[in-house]
């Protein structure tokens, strides 16, 4: 599962926040994951039951226990100009409880930075499988928790990744402020779950 350039819009604008994401998957999910940041010369790697490393050195998620001292990251799908409120309402809710929220433009790096403790958590909707295949393994192998905003397993359409300690606090804050978009009115299974896009900014 390869994303040769995660953070395409950043790259096009000359912003050095891009990565290459590669994962090997089997029937149980991601077996090996690597996220390479060529601008900072950082390589995050993880193997199932083998931990997570940054440039060969073990890393762990943040030990932060307080929302008010936590820094989170998120991103916006391509339909943000149509369904802006669906994505900004959860951000406003998290901002009111956290130290801050960042929007950097690379899902792979956002997940890698949760894994190494730079962020306490990250969430986003309507991603593609290659956006999260490596990053979710980095987080779990570093001691964090990855799921969706409803409390179920992580999906490309809905992912919440945290240091584990603040997982329920972040998840419930997000889920309590989701706004359903017109595309979501197709049945009960899609309630509160934005659908997946063709590509991601």
N, C-alpha and C positions, 0 to 999 in steps of 0.2 A: 504494500500500500504506500504509494509514493506521491508526495506533493513536492515537486521540484522548486517551487517558489511560493511560499506562504507569506503573504504580505505584498501582493502584487501592486496595489495602489501606492503603498509606501515606496516600493522600488521605482515605479514610474515617476514619482515626485522627488527621487533622490534622498528619501528618508531611510537611514540605515537601521531599519527595524524589519528584517526579513529573515527567513530561514528555509532550510531544506529539511523536510520531514520524511522519514522512512520507517516503516514498520513491517515486520513479518508476522502474519496471523495464521492461526490454526482454528480448529472448531471451538476452542474455548476463548478466543479473542486474540489480543496482541501478545505475541511471544517475545519479541525483541523490538525495541524502539530507539530511534536516534533522531535528535533534532540538532542540526548544525547551524550556528550563527556565524557566518563568514566575516561579519563586520567587527565582532568582538573576539573572534577566534575562540569561541566557546562551543564545545560539543557535549551535549547531554545524552546519556545513554542509559538504557535499562534493559534487563532481561527478567523474565518471570521468575520470581523467587530468588533473584540475584541482586536486588537493590538498584539504586540509581546513582550515577556518577556524573560529575562535571569535570571535563578534561582529566578523567581517570581517577578523580578523588571522590569518595562517597559524599553524598549530600542528603539532607533530610528536610522535611517541611518545617515551616515556622512553628515554634512552640507557643505562639501568642494565644491567650485565652479570652481576651476582651475585644468585643466588637469595636468599641470606641478607639482602640489602638490598632485596628486592622486596616490593611490596604488591600483593596480588591481591584480586579480588572474585568472588563467586559468588551463586547464588540457589537457591531450593528450589521444586520443582513443587508442585501442589496435593495430590498423593498422598504428601507427605512424612510424614504421620502413619502411613501404612501401610508405606512403604519407606524409613524414616529412615536405616537403615544404608547403603543404596545411595548416599545423597548425603553422609552424614557421613564415611564412610571416606576418600574422596578429599580432603575438607577437612582431616582429621587429618594425612594424608600431606603435603599442601602446607604446613600450619602448621609441621610439623617441619623444613621446609627454608627457609621464607620469613620475612620480617620480620613479616608479618601477613596475615590474610584478613578481608575485610569482606563483609557481607551487607546491602545497602542497599535492595533491593526494587524497583529499576527497571532492567530489562535495557538499555533505550535509553540511560539515563544511564551505566550501567556501561561500555558500549561507548564512549560519547563520552568518558568519563574515561580510558579506555585511549588513545584517539586523541590526547588533549591531554597525556598524560604523568603524570596523577595516579595511575593504576594502571599496573603493568607488565603485567598480564594479567587475564583474566576467563574463567570457564567456567560453563556451565549446561546442563541437560538439559530436554527436554520443553517447549520454548517453542513459540510460534506464529510463522508467517512474518512477521507485522507487528511482532513484538518485535525482530527483528534486521535487517530490510530496510534501514533507514537506518544503523544503528550499524555494521554490518560494513563498509559503504563508508567511513564516517568513519575506521575503523581502517586499512584498506588504503591509503587515500589519504594518511594521515598517516605512512605508512612501516611500518606493522605487518603482522602475519600473522594470518590467520583461517582456521581449518580445524575438523576435528572431533577427538575424542579418539583416533581410530584412525589419524590421519594423512591422512585423506581430506578432501574439501571440507566446508565448514561446512554444517550442516543445522539447521533449527529444533529438531530433537530432540537435537542434540548440537553444541555450538559451543565452541570454544576460541579466544580472541583475545588476542594479546600484542604486545609491542614488537618481535617478530621474533627478537631476540637470545636471549630466554629461552623461545622457543616450544617447542622439543623438550623442554627440561627440565620445563616445566609439563605439557605433553601427556603425556609418559611417566609422570610422577608420578601424574597422574589415571588414566590407563588401567591402570596397574599396581595400582590399588586399587579398581577398580569392582566392585560387587557386583550380580549379576544379580537382577532382580526376577521374580516368577512370570509376569508378562506378557511377559517376554522369552524364555520357553522355547517360542517358536513356530517357531523355525527358526534356522539358522546366521546369517542376515543380521542378526538382531536381537541377537546375542550382545554383551553389554556396552553396548547402546544403548537407554536408556530410551525408551519410546514417548511421543508427543506428547499433551498434555492438551487438554481443551476450553478451559480458560481458565487464566490464570496469576495467582498472588498477587503 
